[in-house]
């Protein structure tokens, strides 16, 4: 598996070409880099130019943290935001801090990663391909949902019923620790 991944990485174009691939292919997820045709750490204006004006915009007076304030859990990764763009048609949410995209959440799991891992195949399949290194399994009290968070890669998977299905993904900058 590692040899195949290495061959894929060696045959892939440069990082800027990967950004172009993400922008052209909304079904492509690159953990830590982008998804839904949008690049993490990009300008919030690009979201509107690509997707149009959001169906709903939520602004907060003080910065919030995604996992703590949205999911009510403590996480080893802190993703801050002061604005959220909701797109019903695309089933996508963009978290923005000072006009910079800090995270992208998608509810359309008919997506595939650069390693050819299909989200439709479920959490176990994803973990089988990505491994357990830097994987945190987070669970809220008195809830049946799980968040599988890869801090190093920059992706989290939400399984809201504990039934092995990926109900949402979140792409954020990877934490090289």
C-alpha positions as CSV (number, residue, x, y, z in Angstrom):
1,X,0.0,0.0,0.0
2,X,2.8,2.4,0.9
3,X,4.6,1.7,-2.4
4,X,1.4,2.5,-4.4
5,X,0.9,5.7,-2.4
6,X,4.5,6.7,-3.0
7,X,4.2,6.0,-6.8
8,X,1.0,8.1,-6.8
9,X,2.7,11.0,-5.0
10,X,5.7,10.9,-7.4
11,X,3.5,10.9,-10.4
12,X,1.3,13.7,-9.2
13,X,1.8,17.3,-10.5
14,X,3.3,20.0,-8.2
15,X,1.3,21.5,-5.4
16,X,-0.1,24.4,-7.5
17,X,-1.3,21.8,-10.0
18,X,-3.1,20.0,-7.1
19,X,-4.8,23.3,-6.3
20,X,-6.0,23.6,-9.9
21,X,-7.3,20.0,-9.8
22,X,-9.3,20.8,-6.7
23,X,-10.8,23.8,-8.3
24,X,-11.8,21.9,-11.4
25,X,-13.2,18.8,-9.7
26,X,-15.7,19.3,-6.9
27,X,-15.7,15.6,-6.1
28,X,-12.0,15.6,-5.1
29,X,-11.0,15.9,-1.5
30,X,-7.4,16.7,-0.6
31,X,-7.0,16.5,3.1
32,X,-5.4,19.6,4.5
33,X,-5.6,21.4,1.2
34,X,-9.2,21.7,-0.1
35,X,-12.5,20.3,-1.2
36,X,-15.6,21.3,-3.1
37,X,-13.5,23.2,-5.6
38,X,-12.2,25.5,-2.9
39,X,-8.7,25.8,-1.3
40,X,-8.3,26.0,2.5
41,X,-6.5,29.2,3.6
42,X,-7.8,30.9,0.5
43,X,-9.7,34.2,0.3
44,X,-13.4,34.0,1.2
45,X,-14.2,36.0,-2.0
46,X,-13.2,33.0,-4.0
47,X,-16.0,31.0,-2.4
48,X,-18.6,33.5,-3.6
49,X,-17.0,33.8,-7.1
50,X,-17.2,30.0,-7.5
51,X,-20.4,29.1,-5.7
52,X,-22.4,32.4,-5.8
53,X,-23.8,34.2,-2.8
54,X,-24.4,31.8,0.2
55,X,-28.0,30.7,1.1
56,X,-27.2,31.8,4.6
57,X,-24.3,33.7,6.3
58,X,-23.8,33.5,10.0
59,X,-21.5,36.1,11.6
60,X,-20.3,36.0,15.2
61,X,-19.1,38.9,17.3
62,X,-16.1,37.0,18.7
63,X,-14.2,34.1,17.2
64,X,-15.5,30.7,17.8
65,X,-13.8,27.3,17.6
66,X,-15.4,24.7,15.2
67,X,-15.3,21.5,17.2
68,X,-16.0,23.1,20.6
69,X,-18.7,25.6,19.6
70,X,-20.4,23.6,16.9
71,X,-20.0,20.0,18.0
72,X,-19.6,20.7,21.8
73,X,-16.4,18.6,22.1
74,X,-12.8,19.3,22.9
75,X,-10.4,18.6,20.1
76,X,-6.7,18.4,19.7
77,X,-7.1,20.7,16.7
78,X,-8.5,24.3,17.0
79,X,-10.2,25.8,13.9
80,X,-11.4,29.3,14.5
81,X,-14.0,31.2,12.6
82,X,-16.0,34.4,12.7
83,X,-18.2,33.8,9.7
84,X,-20.0,30.7,8.2
85,X,-21.3,30.4,4.6
86,X,-24.0,27.8,4.1
87,X,-24.8,26.5,0.6
88,X,-27.9,24.3,0.6
89,X,-27.6,23.2,-3.1
90,X,-24.0,22.1,-2.7
91,X,-24.5,20.7,0.8
92,X,-21.4,22.6,1.8
93,X,-20.4,24.9,4.7
94,X,-17.3,27.2,4.7
95,X,-15.8,28.4,7.9
96,X,-14.1,31.7,7.6
97,X,-11.8,33.7,9.9
98,X,-10.9,37.3,9.0
99,X,-11.9,36.5,5.3
100,X,-9.7,33.4,5.2
101,X,-11.2,30.0,4.7
102,X,-10.2,27.9,7.7
103,X,-12.3,24.8,7.1
104,X,-14.7,23.2,4.5
105,X,-17.5,20.9,5.6
106,X,-19.4,18.8,3.1
107,X,-22.5,16.6,3.5
108,X,-22.3,15.2,0.0
109,X,-20.1,12.1,0.6
110,X,-20.0,11.1,-3.0
111,X,-16.4,12.2,-2.9
112,X,-13.0,10.7,-3.3
113,X,-9.6,11.6,-1.8
114,X,-6.4,11.9,-3.8
115,X,-5.5,8.4,-2.5
116,X,-8.7,7.1,-4.3
117,X,-10.5,6.5,-1.0
118,X,-14.3,6.9,-1.6
119,X,-16.2,8.3,1.3
120,X,-19.3,6.4,0.3
121,X,-17.5,3.2,1.4
122,X,-17.6,4.3,5.1
123,X,-15.5,5.0,8.1
124,X,-13.8,1.6,8.4
125,X,-12.7,1.7,4.8
126,X,-11.3,5.2,5.2
127,X,-9.4,4.2,8.4
128,X,-8.1,1.0,6.7
129,X,-6.6,3.2,4.0
130,X,-5.4,6.1,6.1
131,X,-4.3,4.1,9.2
132,X,-4.5,4.9,12.9
133,X,-1.5,7.3,13.1
134,X,-2.7,10.7,14.3
135,X,-6.3,9.5,14.4
136,X,-8.4,10.8,17.2
137,X,-11.9,9.3,17.9
138,X,-14.0,12.0,19.5
139,X,-17.5,11.4,21.0
140,X,-19.9,13.8,22.6
141,X,-21.5,12.9,25.9
142,X,-24.9,11.2,25.6
143,X,-24.7,11.1,21.8
144,X,-24.3,8.3,19.3
145,X,-22.2,10.3,16.9
146,X,-18.4,10.0,16.4
147,X,-15.8,12.3,14.9
148,X,-12.8,10.6,13.4
149,X,-10.1,13.3,13.2
150,X,-6.8,13.1,11.4
151,X,-4.9,16.1,12.8
152,X,-1.8,15.6,10.7
153,X,-3.7,15.1,7.4
154,X,-6.3,17.8,8.0
155,X,-9.5,15.9,7.7
156,X,-12.3,14.9,10.0
157,X,-15.2,12.4,9.3
158,X,-18.5,12.6,11.1
159,X,-20.6,9.4,11.6
160,X,-23.7,10.7,13.2
161,X,-25.3,7.3,14.2
162,X,-22.2,5.2,14.7
163,X,-23.3,3.1,11.7
164,X,-20.0,3.2,9.8
165,X,-21.4,5.7,7.3
166,X,-19.6,9.1,6.7
167,X,-22.3,11.7,7.1
168,X,-20.0,14.7,6.8
169,X,-16.4,15.5,6.2
170,X,-14.4,18.5,7.3
171,X,-11.2,19.6,5.6
172,X,-8.8,21.9,7.4
173,X,-5.1,22.7,7.4
174,X,-3.0,19.7,8.5
175,X,-1.2,20.0,11.8
176,X,2.4,18.8,11.3
177,X,3.2,17.8,14.9
